[in-house]
Amino acid sequence: MTDYQAQCETTLLDGQWDQAQLAALAWARHPATGTDRDPRPHFALNVIHLLRGEFAEAWSTHPKCLQEPEDITQVKEWIEGFVARQSEQANAHLVMGLFLAQSGQSEQSIASYKESAKLAPQSAYPHYFLAQIHERANHLEMAIKEYREAVRLDSSYAPARTNLGVAYQEQGRLEMAIPQYREVIKLHPNDSVAHANLACALAEQGKFEPALQSYKEALRLNPKDAAVHFALGNHYETRGRLDLAQKEYDAALLADPNFGPAHAAIGWLELAKQHMQAAYEAFNRALKANDQDPRAYHGIAEYYSQKGKRESALDNFTKALKYYKDPERKNAILNQLFQEGQMAD
């Protein structure tokens, strides 16, 4: 074992994330003799980023340690040995849980997180990551329970508050979600995601002006966030401000030319103006970005329907029905087809 590896392991066990990061970076710069690259220090960096809530950074390290089968095998051997040597240390089991969750073994990670929580009952981390596993499995109430416990143990742990708010919002419990987002903003006033989440929740409550201000603040902090430009565009569109909606959809595509939802939204605006060819092209750009975009298929179906091409319209209505998750949108299509005397699978 190199000194860098030993330093990294010790600081991980002690929860000294800054020192662990420095040790992992040094370890990555000095791989074991006879190897060009060692995935293990990159996994250590991945773990540290996840614990800090630095998800973009964690995602960037993932291919360096958990993409190739031989890398996964090497990391697995290291973590298994790590846990075997430090079986009474909570953070060893926490690291094992993170490895299992990220290497396609989410169900198996639960035992590791529970063992970590048992050994360190004051730690918010195992509850937070256990909640993520429950959320992925669509066990939302169980996820909320664990997120709440993480927040109880560490009221300043912003990632847990953010995810708790999102979970509440998915249940339609906006009055529970909004305070979580506001607390995150108090902790981190420059967190653009928290402002965007708050904006979305306020918009769902029908609070147009407060939502608008939160969207604008999110974009002030991160003007290149395509998703927020799109959400703000949709916010304007629901209020009939189609000029401002178009502007935001264009801004979303300037930030990310492959942002499919913005292409689909522009297609619908063009369709409403009877700019048929522009609409058709926009819908196809949306499908190029995501070949399962129901709004794009729906839009193309409407294009063909207005062109009198019933067979092509029906084919695309069917695809829209397949990919729409919103039952109201599905029912609207089915009612339209029924009124027009058509049938869809």
NUKEGU-790789 format. One record per residue (C-alpha): y negated, x, z negated. Coordinates in steps of 0.001 Angstrom, whole numbers, plus 500000, padded with zeros to 6 digits. Example, Ala and Ser with C-alpha at 12.3 -4.5 7.8 and 13.67 -1.06 7.14 Angstrom:
2
<r><Y>504500</Y><X>512300</X><Z>492200</Z></r>
<r><Y>501060</Y><X>513670</X><Z>492860</Z></r>
***
This chain:
345
<r><Y>500000</Y><X>500000</X><Z>500000</Z></r>
<r><Y>496586</Y><X>501379</X><Z>500971</Z></r>
<r><Y>493704</Y><X>501537</X><Z>498517</Z></r>
<r><Y>491848</Y><X>498998</X><Z>500660</Z></r>
<r><Y>494735</Y><X>496537</X><Z>500471</Z></r>
<r><Y>495031</Y><X>497010</X><Z>496710</Z></r>
<r><Y>491276</Y><X>496472</X><Z>496243</Z></r>
<r><Y>491394</Y><X>493373</X><Z>498407</Z></r>
<r><Y>494306</Y><X>491870</X><Z>496487</Z></r>
<r><Y>492770</Y><X>492621</X><Z>493082</Z></r>
<r><Y>489421</Y><X>491099</X><Z>493937</Z></r>
<r><Y>491060</Y><X>488039</X><Z>495505</Z></r>
<r><Y>493055</Y><X>487452</X><Z>492341</Z></r>
<r><Y>489881</Y><X>487787</X><Z>490242</Z></r>
<r><Y>487915</Y><X>485426</X><Z>492481</Z></r>
<r><Y>485360</Y><X>488117</X><Z>493285</Z></r>
<r><Y>484709</Y><X>486926</X><Z>496816</Z></r>
<r><Y>481887</Y><X>489342</X><Z>497681</Z></r>
<r><Y>483907</Y><X>492363</X><Z>496615</Z></r>
<r><Y>487013</Y><X>490966</X><Z>498300</Z></r>
<r><Y>485073</Y><X>490619</X><Z>501540</Z></r>
<r><Y>483891</Y><X>494226</X><Z>501387</Z></r>
<r><Y>487426</Y><X>495428</X><Z>500688</Z></r>
<r><Y>488863</Y><X>493326</X><Z>503518</Z></r>
<r><Y>486254</Y><X>494634</X><Z>505964</Z></r>
<r><Y>487068</Y><X>498213</X><Z>504965</Z></r>
<r><Y>490789</Y><X>497463</X><Z>505281</Z></r>
<r><Y>490242</Y><X>496018</X><Z>508766</Z></r>
<r><Y>488367</Y><X>499187</X><Z>509798</Z></r>
<r><Y>491175</Y><X>501389</X><Z>508500</Z></r>
<r><Y>494515</Y><X>499800</X><Z>509517</Z></r>
<r><Y>497783</Y><X>501278</X><Z>508361</Z></r>
<r><Y>498829</Y><X>504511</X><Z>510028</Z></r>
<r><Y>500494</Y><X>503962</X><Z>513384</Z></r>
<r><Y>498935</Y><X>500532</X><Z>514025</Z></r>
<r><Y>495964</Y><X>499638</X><Z>516189</Z></r>
<r><Y>495220</Y><X>496413</X><Z>514349</Z></r>
<r><Y>496364</Y><X>494740</X><Z>511154</Z></r>
<r><Y>496080</Y><X>490925</X><Z>510928</Z></r>
<r><Y>496272</Y><X>490902</X><Z>507122</Z></r>
<r><Y>492670</Y><X>491901</X><Z>506297</Z></r>
<r><Y>491455</Y><X>489375</X><Z>508871</Z></r>
<r><Y>493437</Y><X>486678</X><Z>507072</Z></r>
<r><Y>491833</Y><X>487782</X><Z>503806</Z></r>
<r><Y>488419</Y><X>487331</X><Z>505461</Z></r>
<r><Y>489541</Y><X>483948</X><Z>506731</Z></r>
<r><Y>490444</Y><X>482892</X><Z>503184</Z></r>
<r><Y>487109</Y><X>484071</X><Z>501792</Z></r>
<r><Y>485169</Y><X>482164</X><Z>504434</Z></r>
<r><Y>487147</Y><X>478996</X><Z>503707</Z></r>
<r><Y>486542</Y><X>479296</X><Z>499967</Z></r>
<r><Y>482819</Y><X>479674</X><Z>500578</Z></r>
<r><Y>482734</Y><X>476742</X><Z>502960</Z></r>
<r><Y>481839</Y><X>478992</X><Z>505919</Z></r>
<r><Y>483965</Y><X>477117</X><Z>508411</Z></r>
<r><Y>482520</Y><X>478528</X><Z>511634</Z></r>
<r><Y>483168</Y><X>482041</X><Z>510369</Z></r>
<r><Y>486663</Y><X>481080</X><Z>509227</Z></r>
<r><Y>487394</Y><X>479652</X><Z>512659</Z></r>
<r><Y>486265</Y><X>482888</X><Z>514319</Z></r>
<r><Y>488677</Y><X>484960</X><Z>512214</Z></r>
<r><Y>491638</Y><X>482623</X><Z>512790</Z></r>
<r><Y>492705</Y><X>484050</X><Z>516192</Z></r>
<r><Y>492758</Y><X>487558</X><Z>514718</Z></r>
<r><Y>495426</Y><X>486701</X><Z>512162</Z></r>
<r><Y>497150</Y><X>483356</X><Z>512774</Z></r>
<r><Y>497394</Y><X>482913</X><Z>516531</Z></r>
<r><Y>500120</Y><X>485309</X><Z>517658</Z></r>
<r><Y>503651</Y><X>484795</X><Z>516254</Z></r>
<r><Y>503982</Y><X>488451</X><Z>515257</Z></r>
<r><Y>500665</Y><X>488252</X><Z>513351</Z></r>
<r><Y>501803</Y><X>485132</X><Z>511508</Z></r>
<r><Y>505054</Y><X>486901</X><Z>510559</Z></r>
<r><Y>503188</Y><X>489932</X><Z>509229</Z></r>
<r><Y>500729</Y><X>487839</X><Z>507224</Z></r>
<r><Y>503611</Y><X>485724</X><Z>505886</Z></r>
<r><Y>505478</Y><X>488786</X><Z>504639</Z></r>
<r><Y>502345</Y><X>490074</X><Z>502948</Z></r>
<r><Y>501503</Y><X>486773</X><Z>501220</Z></r>
<r><Y>505082</Y><X>486192</X><Z>500078</Z></r>
<r><Y>505130</Y><X>489655</X><Z>498521</Z></r>
<r><Y>501695</Y><X>489050</X><Z>497031</Z></r>
<r><Y>502850</Y><X>485851</X><Z>495343</Z></r>
<r><Y>506107</Y><X>487429</X><Z>494178</Z></r>
<r><Y>504178</Y><X>490224</X><Z>492461</Z></r>
<r><Y>501509</Y><X>487908</X><Z>491037</Z></r>
<r><Y>503393</Y><X>484672</X><Z>490395</Z></r>
<r><Y>501320</Y><X>483889</X><Z>487280</Z></r>
<r><Y>498008</Y><X>484211</X><Z>489108</Z></r>
<r><Y>496448</Y><X>480973</X><Z>490350</Z></r>
<r><Y>494631</Y><X>482557</X><Z>493268</Z></r>
<r><Y>497841</Y><X>484044</X><Z>494656</Z></r>
<r><Y>499227</Y><X>480523</X><Z>495040</Z></r>
<r><Y>495882</Y><X>479342</X><Z>496411</Z></r>
<r><Y>496038</Y><X>482005</X><Z>499136</Z></r>
<r><Y>499629</Y><X>481006</X><Z>499905</Z></r>
<r><Y>498544</Y><X>477388</X><Z>500248</Z></r>
<r><Y>495825</Y><X>478382</X><Z>502709</Z></r>
<r><Y>498305</Y><X>480402</X><Z>504743</Z></r>
<r><Y>500794</Y><X>477531</X><Z>504906</Z></r>
<r><Y>498121</Y><X>474956</X><Z>505761</Z></r>
<r><Y>496805</Y><X>477068</X><Z>508631</Z></r>
<r><Y>500159</Y><X>478083</X><Z>510059</Z></r>
<r><Y>501445</Y><X>474573</X><Z>510703</Z></r>
<r><Y>503071</Y><X>473966</X><Z>507320</Z></r>
<r><Y>500628</Y><X>471568</X><Z>505699</Z></r>
<r><Y>503271</Y><X>469640</X><Z>503763</Z></r>
<r><Y>504621</Y><X>472842</X><Z>502214</Z></r>
<r><Y>501134</Y><X>473920</X><Z>501131</Z></r>
<r><Y>500907</Y><X>471049</X><Z>498638</Z></r>
<r><Y>503245</Y><X>472732</X><Z>496156</Z></r>
<r><Y>501206</Y><X>475941</X><Z>496291</Z></r>
<r><Y>497934</Y><X>474119</X><Z>495662</Z></r>
<r><Y>499454</Y><X>472182</X><Z>492764</Z></r>
<r><Y>500780</Y><X>475388</X><Z>491209</Z></r>
<r><Y>497350</Y><X>476966</X><Z>491571</Z></r>
<r><Y>495752</Y><X>473960</X><Z>489868</Z></r>
<r><Y>498311</Y><X>474145</X><Z>487083</Z></r>
<r><Y>497606</Y><X>477834</X><Z>486443</Z></r>
<r><Y>493815</Y><X>477430</X><Z>486705</Z></r>
<r><Y>492983</Y><X>473868</X><Z>485599</Z></r>
<r><Y>489267</Y><X>474702</X><Z>485637</Z></r>
<r><Y>489232</Y><X>475661</X><Z>489330</Z></r>
<r><Y>487883</Y><X>473246</X><Z>491939</Z></r>
<r><Y>489429</Y><X>475093</X><Z>494887</Z></r>
<r><Y>493039</Y><X>473847</X><Z>494820</Z></r>
<r><Y>491877</Y><X>470241</X><Z>494457</Z></r>
<r><Y>489490</Y><X>470646</X><Z>497390</Z></r>
<r><Y>492122</Y><X>472050</X><Z>499731</Z></r>
<r><Y>494772</Y><X>469618</X><Z>498511</Z></r>
<r><Y>492350</Y><X>466807</X><Z>499375</Z></r>
<r><Y>492098</Y><X>468167</X><Z>502911</Z></r>
<r><Y>495875</Y><X>467961</X><Z>503305</Z></r>
<r><Y>495871</Y><X>464349</X><Z>502109</Z></r>
<r><Y>492996</Y><X>463542</X><Z>504466</Z></r>
<r><Y>494841</Y><X>464988</X><Z>507466</Z></r>
<r><Y>497815</Y><X>462816</X><Z>506548</Z></r>
<r><Y>495517</Y><X>459729</X><Z>506474</Z></r>
<r><Y>496010</Y><X>459326</X><Z>502724</Z></r>
<r><Y>492303</Y><X>458740</X><Z>502177</Z></r>
<r><Y>492471</Y><X>457410</X><Z>498612</Z></r>
<r><Y>494498</Y><X>460437</X><Z>497511</Z></r>
<r><Y>492014</Y><X>462708</X><Z>499267</Z></r>
<r><Y>489081</Y><X>461031</X><Z>497514</Z></r>
<r><Y>490791</Y><X>461449</X><Z>494167</Z></r>
<r><Y>491153</Y><X>465201</X><Z>494722</Z></r>
<r><Y>487632</Y><X>465636</X><Z>496117</Z></r>
<r><Y>486274</Y><X>463801</X><Z>493069</Z></r>
<r><Y>488217</Y><X>466128</X><Z>490791</Z></r>
<r><Y>486855</Y><X>469177</X><Z>492620</Z></r>
<r><Y>483305</Y><X>467853</X><Z>492182</Z></r>
<r><Y>483961</Y><X>467089</X><Z>488508</Z></r>
<r><Y>485151</Y><X>470647</X><Z>487939</Z></r>
<r><Y>482287</Y><X>472204</X><Z>489897</Z></r>
<r><Y>479328</Y><X>469917</X><Z>490547</Z></r>
<r><Y>477665</Y><X>472614</X><Z>492682</Z></r>
<r><Y>480608</Y><X>472971</X><Z>495096</Z></r>
<r><Y>478863</Y><X>471645</X><Z>498198</Z></r>
<r><Y>481875</Y><X>471552</X><Z>500564</Z></r>
<r><Y>483705</Y><X>469211</X><Z>498176</Z></r>
<r><Y>480660</Y><X>466933</X><Z>497894</Z></r>
<r><Y>480233</Y><X>466891</X><Z>501671</Z></r>
<r><Y>483852</Y><X>465956</X><Z>502309</Z></r>
<r><Y>483803</Y><X>463369</X><Z>499529</Z></r>
<r><Y>480795</Y><X>461770</X><Z>501198</Z></r>
<r><Y>482523</Y><X>461761</X><Z>504572</Z></r>
<r><Y>485650</Y><X>460206</X><Z>503063</Z></r>
<r><Y>483594</Y><X>457464</X><Z>501413</Z></r>
<r><Y>481770</Y><X>456860</X><Z>504694</Z></r>
<r><Y>485043</Y><X>456504</X><Z>506575</Z></r>
<r><Y>485887</Y><X>453702</X><Z>504158</Z></r>
<r><Y>482512</Y><X>452063</X><Z>504746</Z></r>
<r><Y>481405</Y><X>452836</X><Z>501182</Z></r>
<r><Y>477956</Y><X>454016</X><Z>502209</Z></r>
<r><Y>476478</Y><X>453462</X><Z>498762</Z></r>
<r><Y>478948</Y><X>456082</X><Z>497493</Z></r>
<r><Y>478585</Y><X>458487</X><Z>500413</Z></r>
<r><Y>474794</Y><X>458759</X><Z>500474</Z></r>
<r><Y>474394</Y><X>460169</X><Z>496910</Z></r>
<r><Y>476888</Y><X>462922</X><Z>497770</Z></r>
<r><Y>474879</Y><X>463969</X><Z>500828</Z></r>
<r><Y>471659</Y><X>463886</X><Z>498790</Z></r>
<r><Y>473197</Y><X>466127</X><Z>496146</Z></r>
<r><Y>474284</Y><X>468616</X><Z>498812</Z></r>
<r><Y>470714</Y><X>468664</X><Z>500145</Z></r>
<r><Y>469422</Y><X>469350</X><Z>496628</Z></r>
<r><Y>471829</Y><X>472275</X><Z>496379</Z></r>
<r><Y>471184</Y><X>473520</X><Z>499910</Z></r>
<r><Y>467961</Y><X>472093</X><Z>501389</Z></r>
<r><Y>468543</Y><X>473928</X><Z>504678</Z></r>
<r><Y>472029</Y><X>472500</X><Z>505256</Z></r>
<r><Y>471566</Y><X>470815</X><Z>508633</Z></r>
<r><Y>474986</Y><X>469153</X><Z>508473</Z></r>
<r><Y>474108</Y><X>467437</X><Z>505193</Z></r>
<r><Y>470890</Y><X>466065</X><Z>506712</Z></r>
<r><Y>472830</Y><X>464864</X><Z>509774</Z></r>
<r><Y>475479</Y><X>463200</X><Z>507590</Z></r>
<r><Y>472779</Y><X>461510</X><Z>505555</Z></r>
<r><Y>471072</Y><X>460315</X><Z>508742</Z></r>
<r><Y>474298</Y><X>458822</X><Z>510056</Z></r>
<r><Y>474981</Y><X>456987</X><Z>506797</Z></r>
<r><Y>471410</Y><X>455647</X><Z>506584</Z></r>
<r><Y>471643</Y><X>454483</X><Z>510194</Z></r>
<r><Y>474838</Y><X>452590</X><Z>509364</Z></r>
<r><Y>472923</Y><X>450909</X><Z>506560</Z></r>
<r><Y>470296</Y><X>449811</X><Z>509076</Z></r>
<r><Y>467603</Y><X>452043</X><Z>507568</Z></r>
<r><Y>466060</Y><X>453147</X><Z>510851</Z></r>
<r><Y>463043</Y><X>455169</X><Z>509713</Z></r>
<r><Y>464741</Y><X>457145</X><Z>506902</Z></r>
<r><Y>467648</Y><X>457873</X><Z>509250</Z></r>
<r><Y>465242</Y><X>459019</X><Z>511944</Z></r>
<r><Y>463548</Y><X>461437</X><Z>509566</Z></r>
<r><Y>466884</Y><X>462880</X><Z>508465</Z></r>
<r><Y>468002</Y><X>463343</X><Z>512073</Z></r>
<r><Y>464739</Y><X>465128</X><Z>512849</Z></r>
<r><Y>465133</Y><X>467390</X><Z>509826</Z></r>
<r><Y>468687</Y><X>468252</X><Z>510857</Z></r>
<r><Y>467417</Y><X>469218</X><Z>514310</Z></r>
<r><Y>464525</Y><X>471195</X><Z>512881</Z></r>
<r><Y>467063</Y><X>473257</X><Z>510978</Z></r>
<r><Y>469478</Y><X>473497</X><Z>513908</Z></r>
<r><Y>467806</Y><X>472515</X><Z>517196</Z></r>
<r><Y>470876</Y><X>473446</X><Z>519247</Z></r>
<r><Y>473264</Y><X>470992</X><Z>517610</Z></r>
<r><Y>474476</Y><X>468880</X><Z>520531</Z></r>
<r><Y>476241</Y><X>466365</X><Z>518285</Z></r>
<r><Y>473059</Y><X>465605</X><Z>516329</Z></r>
<r><Y>470978</Y><X>465234</X><Z>519498</Z></r>
<r><Y>473629</Y><X>462806</X><Z>520728</Z></r>
<r><Y>473647</Y><X>460865</X><Z>517453</Z></r>
<r><Y>469865</Y><X>460621</X><Z>517510</Z></r>
<r><Y>470025</Y><X>459449</X><Z>521122</Z></r>
<r><Y>472464</Y><X>456729</X><Z>520145</Z></r>
<r><Y>470168</Y><X>455824</X><Z>517245</Z></r>
<r><Y>467293</Y><X>455324</X><Z>519679</Z></r>
<r><Y>469489</Y><X>453446</X><Z>522154</Z></r>
<r><Y>470543</Y><X>450885</X><Z>519555</Z></r>
<r><Y>466830</Y><X>450238</X><Z>518967</Z></r>
<r><Y>466122</Y><X>449769</X><Z>522649</Z></r>
<r><Y>464206</Y><X>453059</X><Z>523001</Z></r>
<r><Y>466065</Y><X>454085</X><Z>526116</Z></r>
<r><Y>463476</Y><X>456662</X><Z>527146</Z></r>
<r><Y>463864</Y><X>458539</X><Z>523877</Z></r>
<r><Y>467642</Y><X>458086</X><Z>524000</Z></r>
<r><Y>467748</Y><X>459700</X><Z>527456</Z></r>
<r><Y>465641</Y><X>462589</X><Z>526165</Z></r>
<r><Y>468056</Y><X>463262</X><Z>523311</Z></r>
<r><Y>471145</Y><X>462979</X><Z>525514</Z></r>
<r><Y>469542</Y><X>465505</X><Z>527883</Z></r>
<r><Y>468826</Y><X>467768</X><Z>524900</Z></r>
<r><Y>472467</Y><X>467517</X><Z>523830</Z></r>
<r><Y>473563</Y><X>468701</X><Z>527273</Z></r>
<r><Y>471001</Y><X>471491</X><Z>527223</Z></r>
<r><Y>472560</Y><X>472671</X><Z>523963</Z></r>
<r><Y>476111</Y><X>472174</X><Z>525272</Z></r>
<r><Y>476553</Y><X>471360</X><Z>528986</Z></r>
<r><Y>480155</Y><X>470299</X><Z>528315</Z></r>
<r><Y>479330</Y><X>467768</X><Z>525601</Z></r>
<r><Y>481235</Y><X>464852</X><Z>527094</Z></r>
<r><Y>479875</Y><X>461966</X><Z>524977</Z></r>
<r><Y>476346</Y><X>462694</X><Z>526217</Z></r>
<r><Y>477513</Y><X>462588</X><Z>529837</Z></r>
<r><Y>479187</Y><X>459212</X><Z>529177</Z></r>
<r><Y>476080</Y><X>457851</X><Z>527437</Z></r>
<r><Y>473883</Y><X>458917</X><Z>530360</Z></r>
<r><Y>476365</Y><X>457256</X><Z>532707</Z></r>
<r><Y>475891</Y><X>453940</X><Z>530923</Z></r>
<r><Y>472110</Y><X>454279</X><Z>531040</Z></r>
<r><Y>472293</Y><X>454959</X><Z>534770</Z></r>
<r><Y>474674</Y><X>452030</X><Z>535261</Z></r>
<r><Y>472223</Y><X>449701</X><Z>533540</Z></r>
<r><Y>469542</Y><X>450843</X><Z>535990</Z></r>
<r><Y>471947</Y><X>450235</X><Z>538881</Z></r>
<r><Y>471885</Y><X>453933</X><Z>539755</Z></r>
<r><Y>475525</Y><X>453656</X><Z>540737</Z></r>
<r><Y>476205</Y><X>457100</X><Z>542144</Z></r>
<r><Y>474416</Y><X>458873</X><Z>539285</Z></r>
<r><Y>476428</Y><X>456802</X><Z>536797</Z></r>
<r><Y>479727</Y><X>457566</X><Z>538548</Z></r>
<r><Y>478981</Y><X>461298</X><Z>538563</Z></r>
<r><Y>478009</Y><X>461280</X><Z>534882</Z></r>
<r><Y>481225</Y><X>459484</X><Z>533898</Z></r>
<r><Y>483274</Y><X>462005</X><Z>535837</Z></r>
<r><Y>481505</Y><X>464883</X><Z>534104</Z></r>
<r><Y>482432</Y><X>463233</X><Z>530805</Z></r>
<r><Y>486085</Y><X>463062</X><Z>531864</Z></r>
<r><Y>486016</Y><X>466683</X><Z>532937</Z></r>
<r><Y>485003</Y><X>467540</X><Z>529375</Z></r>
<r><Y>487545</Y><X>465129</X><Z>527846</Z></r>
<r><Y>490156</Y><X>463380</X><Z>529968</Z></r>
<r><Y>490734</Y><X>460846</X><Z>527183</Z></r>
<r><Y>487143</Y><X>459614</X><Z>526872</Z></r>
<r><Y>487405</Y><X>455802</X><Z>526735</Z></r>
<r><Y>483687</Y><X>455183</X><Z>527357</Z></r>
<r><Y>483883</Y><X>457192</X><Z>530561</Z></r>
<r><Y>486929</Y><X>455251</X><Z>531813</Z></r>
<r><Y>485207</Y><X>452017</X><Z>530809</Z></r>
<r><Y>482095</Y><X>453036</X><Z>532714</Z></r>
<r><Y>484050</Y><X>453950</X><Z>535837</Z></r>
<r><Y>485866</Y><X>450622</X><Z>535570</Z></r>
<r><Y>482520</Y><X>448824</X><Z>535524</Z></r>
<r><Y>481372</Y><X>450910</X><Z>538495</Z></r>
<r><Y>484410</Y><X>449895</X><Z>540542</Z></r>
<r><Y>484138</Y><X>446292</X><Z>539356</Z></r>
<r><Y>480559</Y><X>446056</X><Z>540583</Z></r>
<r><Y>481678</Y><X>447658</X><Z>543852</Z></r>
<r><Y>484312</Y><X>444929</X><Z>544234</Z></r>
<r><Y>487222</Y><X>447375</X><Z>543978</Z></r>
<r><Y>489402</Y><X>445337</X><Z>541645</Z></r>
<r><Y>492486</Y><X>447569</X><Z>541678</Z></r>
<r><Y>490553</Y><X>450733</X><Z>540826</Z></r>
<r><Y>488589</Y><X>448832</X><Z>538193</Z></r>
<r><Y>491751</Y><X>447515</X><Z>536567</Z></r>
<r><Y>493295</Y><X>450975</X><Z>536510</Z></r>
<r><Y>490315</Y><X>452382</X><Z>534626</Z></r>
<r><Y>490007</Y><X>449370</X><Z>532292</Z></r>
<r><Y>493643</Y><X>450006</X><Z>531358</Z></r>
<r><Y>492891</Y><X>453652</X><Z>530570</Z></r>
<r><Y>489885</Y><X>452633</X><Z>528500</Z></r>
<r><Y>492067</Y><X>450231</X><Z>526509</Z></r>
<r><Y>494572</Y><X>453011</X><Z>525946</Z></r>
<r><Y>492045</Y><X>455421</X><Z>524457</Z></r>
<r><Y>489590</Y><X>453127</X><Z>522654</Z></r>
<r><Y>490237</Y><X>453040</X><Z>518913</Z></r>
<r><Y>487601</Y><X>450407</X><Z>518167</Z></r>
<r><Y>489325</Y><X>446976</X><Z>518248</Z></r>
<r><Y>486022</Y><X>445254</X><Z>519094</Z></r>
<r><Y>485634</Y><X>447311</X><Z>522264</Z></r>
<r><Y>489234</Y><X>446591</X><Z>523212</Z></r>
<r><Y>488765</Y><X>442866</X><Z>522681</Z></r>
<r><Y>485588</Y><X>442896</X><Z>524754</Z></r>
<r><Y>487464</Y><X>444413</X><Z>527689</Z></r>
<r><Y>490384</Y><X>442020</X><Z>527323</Z></r>
<r><Y>488011</Y><X>439028</X><Z>527208</Z></r>
<r><Y>486222</Y><X>440298</X><Z>530298</Z></r>
<r><Y>489473</Y><X>440737</X><Z>532200</Z></r>
<r><Y>490636</Y><X>437284</X><Z>531129</Z></r>
<r><Y>487389</Y><X>435674</X><Z>532307</Z></r>
<r><Y>487677</Y><X>437493</X><Z>535628</Z></r>
<r><Y>491289</Y><X>436349</X><Z>536044</Z></r>
<r><Y>492740</Y><X>439846</X><Z>535780</Z></r>
<r><Y>495430</Y><X>441231</X><Z>533503</Z></r>
<r><Y>495886</Y><X>444625</X><Z>531868</Z></r>
<r><Y>498814</Y><X>446267</X><Z>530147</Z></r>
***
